[in-house]
């Protein structure tokens, strides 16, 4: 499974790199090993194998599954990089794994290619394992190759099912996107198919045995429930993402507020009156104690460095705390709240709100100064609070709040 880039955080145990991309094993992965021990070991012991042999095969099967997942995700990563997109990380977790890459300017064709190569790599591994298995004389190695063939066949075919969050759903989403010209429509359609896949999984693994008069084991019920929960949650998130994508298809300017730029070295007393009068403005808790719009003042005041680049926002509380007699010597930079790295976002003139939301979400930015990608002219400031208001209104008008 491949997803767009998110901010850096703890992803588990880092085990190496693939083509320069860091690879992690999530701390949830041992759950897979426990499940395999519970499933594989009893099957082998019931066929006359020793308990030690059964546990060894089960543990090795867990390693094979990990290798299969990493090959799957590495294929995603290499395809994304070949299509010109930076890859942030590869993670193997309890749900299988995911590859995170920068989806800026991604196209339906690229999305489909990146999605397809993952399960195809597993099918190739399954075929190779099946062809090599008859050629080995070791019972243990033969058992492991058989397990590898089965695991990779299952992973490959399951991921090709046509519903998000599976890779097959990414392909369907890309096809709908290409046909309709709307990425949001593609996400929504593939998300609904993902819900059908979730229900179908329960009917196949639980309903079918019951219909045939068989009693599903507790383990199969738990495992099926986990898979169905993962699929339903991912599908629901995709539907929501599709609706939000449609609601953010408008121009970036719809959420931008005026921002006044003041050189940070300027004494407060010599700066624009907006700086010294900012403390008189009401503040918004959702906007991080920043001044809200007033008729005669800009909504925001930002300090700049010597080159004129925004470095932070003026804090009205700090301005109010500077005694009037000291404002001629205290620079504006002393009353500035520093902002996270990347808070100045360069966008092309034709960028839509979706592009801005993606960047702010990836970097977890509460506010962002938007500049023109070519001229570097400041277009305005966007806050998460303002974006939520605009997007919420759009969703409400569409009846999808």
N, C-alpha and C positions, 0 to 999 in steps of 0.2 A: 504494500500500500504506500502511496506517495502523497505527501501533503505540502502545503506552502510553508515558508519559513516562519518560525516563531522566535521569541527572544531566548537568549541563552539562559539555562538554568541547569540544575543537577539532573542528568539523564540516566544515572546508574554508573556501572563500572566501565571505564574506557579500556578497550582491549587492543586498540590499534587504529590503523587508517587504511582506507581503500582509495587509491588515487588521490591522496591528500585529504580525504573526507574522514573525520573521526567516527569511529564505530563504538557503540555502547551496548552493554547488556543491562537491561533494566533490572531493578531489584525484585521485580515481580516474576522474573524468569524461573526461579526455583519451583514455583507452583507447577509449571509444565513438567518438571522432572518428577515431582511427587505424583502427578496424575499418570504419567507413563509407567512409573513403578507399580501403581495400583492396577493398571490395565494390562501391561505386557507381561509382568512376572506371573500372575495367576494363569494366564493363557499358556505359557511355556511349561509351568510345573504340572498343569493338568495333562500335558502331552508326554509326561514321563521325564522331563528334564529336571536336573537338580535345582534347588533353590538358588545356590550360588551362581549357576549358569544363567538362570532366569533374571536375577538381579543385575548381573553384568550386562546382559543383552539390553535390559530395560534402560540402564544408565547410558550405555552406548547409543541407544536409540534417541535419548534426549540430546546427546551431542550431535547426532546426525540431523535431528530436527533443527537444532541451532544453526548448523552449517547450511541447511536448506534455506532457512529464513534469511541468513546473511547473504547467501548467493542471490536469492530473490531480491533483496533490498539493494545489493550492490549493482544488480542489473538496472534497477530504477535509477540509481545514482549515476552510473556511467552513461545511460541514455539521456538523462537530464543535462549532464555536462556536455555531451556531444551536441545537444541542441542549443548550447550557449547559455545555460543557466547554472549559477553557482549552487553547489550542494552544501547544506549546512551540517547535516549529520545523518547517520544511520543508527537506528535503535531497534534491538530485539527485545520484545516485551511479552507479557502473558497473552496478549491478543495476537501474537505473531511478530509483527514488526512494522516499522514505517520509515520512510526516507523523506527528509525535509529539504526542500530546495526552493530557491527564489523563483516565484512564479510571475515576476514582473514581465509584462509583454508576452505572456504565454499564449499559445494558439491552440485551437482544438486539435490540430494534427500532432503537435508536440505532446499535449496531455494524453492523447490516445497512445502514442508511441511509448512514452514513459510508463504508462500503466500496463501495456501489453507485454513488455519484455520481462517483467517480474515472473508471472505465472509460466510464461514460455520457458524461462530458464529452469524452472522446477520440472517441467515436462521433459526437458532434455536430460536432466539428472536422473529422472525416473527411468527413461529409456536406457541410459548407459548402465545404471545399476542392474536392470533386468537382463541386459545382454551379457554383462560380466559375471553375474551370479553363477551360471552353470559351469564356468571355467575355473572356479576356485575349489580347492579340496577341503578347506577348513570349514568345520561345522559352524564355528563362531562367525567367521567372515561371511559365510554364505547366509547365515541368519541376518547379519547386519546389512548385507546388500539387499536382501529381500525386504527388510524394514525400510531401507532407504528408497527402494522403488515404490513401496506403498505410500510412505510419508510424502514423497515429492509428487506422486500422482494426485494424492488427496489435496495437498496444498495448491498445486497448479490448477486443478479443475475447480476447486472450491472458490479460489480467487477470481476465476473467470465468470462466476455467476453474475448476471446482469443487474446488479443493484449496489448503490453506494452503502457502506464505505469500501466495498471490495473493488479490486482493479477492474473487473468486468463492468461495474457501475461507472467507473471513471471513463471507460470506453463509450458506454451508452450516453453519458453526460456530454462527452465530446461530440458524438454524432448529432445529438439534439441541438447542441450549441452551434455546430456547423450548419445545420439545416435551418434553424430559426434565427441565427444571428444573436441569440441571447444566452449568455452563460448562465444567468439565473434560471432560465427555463430548463436548461440542461440539468442543473443541480437539483431542481425541484422534481423533475421527472424521474431521474435516477434515484432520488431519495425515496420516492413512493415505491419504486421497484424494490429498493432495499428492504422496505417494510414487508413486502410480499415475500422476499427471500427469507426474512426472519421467521415469518409465520410458516413458510414452507419447510424450513429446517425442523421446526417443532413437529409438524405433521409427518415428516419423513422419518425422523429418528425416534419419535415417541408414538405418534398416532398410527403409523404403519405397523409396528410390532403389536400394539394393542388390537388393531383390526385383525391381525393374523393369529390372535390368541396367545401372544407371548407377553410376558411381564417384563418391562424394562427394568434394568438394575438401577439402584440408587445413584451409582456413579454416572450412568448414561443420562439419567434425568438431570443431575447437577451440571454435567458437561454441556448438554444440549441447552439447558437454561442459560448458561454463561454465554454460549455462542449466540443464542437468540437475543439476549440482552445487549451484547456488543453490536450486533447488526441493527437492532431497533434503535439504539441510542445513536449510532453513527448515521443511520438513515434520517432520523429526526433532525439531527444537526445539519445534515445536507439540505433538507427541505427548508429549514430556517435560514441557512446560508443563501439559498437560492432566492428566497423572498427578500432578504436584506440586500442582496446583490441588485435585484430589480429596484429596490427603494433607494439605492445609492447610485443609480445610473445617471443622475443629473450632474450639473456642473459643480466644480469645487467651490466656486464663489458663493454658492447658496449657504455655506456654513462659515464663511470667513468674516471676521470682525476687524474693524480698523485697529492698527497698532502704531503707536508713536515710537520712533527710534530716537534715543538720546545717547550721545557719547558717554561712556561710563566714567571718563575722567572729569566730566563737567561738574562743578559744584552744584549742589541741589538748588541753591538760591539763584544760580544763573541759568538753570535749565528751564525748559518750557513750563509754564504754569501748571500743566497737567500733572507734573511730577509732585510739586508742592501741594497741589490741591487734591491729589489722589486719595489722601486719607479721609477726605470728606465724603467720598463716594460710599454708597452701601456696598457690602461685599456679599459674594455668593459662596456658600460652603461647598457646593458641588464644583465650583470653579477653582478650588484650592486657595480661598481667601484672596482672590485677585479682583480688582475693580470691575464692576459691571458697566454697561454702556450708560452714558449720560448725554444729554442733548448737546452740550458744548464741549465735551471731552471725548477723546478716543476711548474705546473699551479697554484697551491694554496699553501699557508703556513698557518698552524693552530697552535695556542698556546695550550698547555696542562696544566692541573693542576698537583699537586704533585704526583698523581697516574698515570699520563700518559694519562689521558682522555681528548679528545679535548673539549675546552671551547669556542673557537671563532676563527675568521679568522683575519690574519694580514692585516691591512689597509695600502696600499702603500702611500696614502696621509699623513697619520699620521707618517709613517716612514720618509717621506721626510721632515716633519715639525720638526723633532728632530735635533737640531744642532749636527754636528759631535763630538764636544767636550763633549757633554752630553751623547752620546750613550754608554759610558762605565758604566754609572750609571742608565740609564733608562731601566727598564725591558721590555721584549717583550710584557708582559701583558698590558702595557700602550698604545700600538699601535694596540690593538685588537678590532674588532667589535664583540660584543656579539651576539650570534645567538639564535633563538627561542628554547623553550623547546622541546626536542625530536629530535633535529637536527642530533644527532648521531643515525643512523638507523641500527639495527642488523638484518641481513637477513641470511637465510640458504644458503649453497653453491649452491643449485639447484634453487634458487629463480630466477624469470624472471623479466624483466623490468616492467611488469604490477604490480608486488608486490611493487616495489619501487615507481612507479607513484602513486599508491593508497595511500601509507603512506604520501608522500610529499603533495598530494592534500588534504588529511584529515587534516594535520597540517599546511597547507599553507606555506610550507618551500621553500624559493627561492634556498637554497643549502642544501645538506645533506652529512655528512660523513658516508660512508657505512662501517660497520665492519662485520666480520664473526660472525654468531650467536653462534658458539661453541668456537672458539679460541679467539674471540674478536680482531683478527688481522684486522688492517685498510686496506680495499681493495681499497679505493680511494674516491674521492669526486664527487658528481653529482650536477649539477646546472640545474635549470628549463630551462635556455637558451640552454644548451647542449641537454637536453632531447627533447625540442621542435625541435631542428635541426634534431636529429636522427629520431624522430617520423614523422616529416614533410617530410623527405626524403623517409621514408617507405611508407607513404600515397601517395606521388607523384608517386613512382614506381608502386603502385597499381592502380593509376589513380583515387584516391579518396580524393585528397587534398581539 
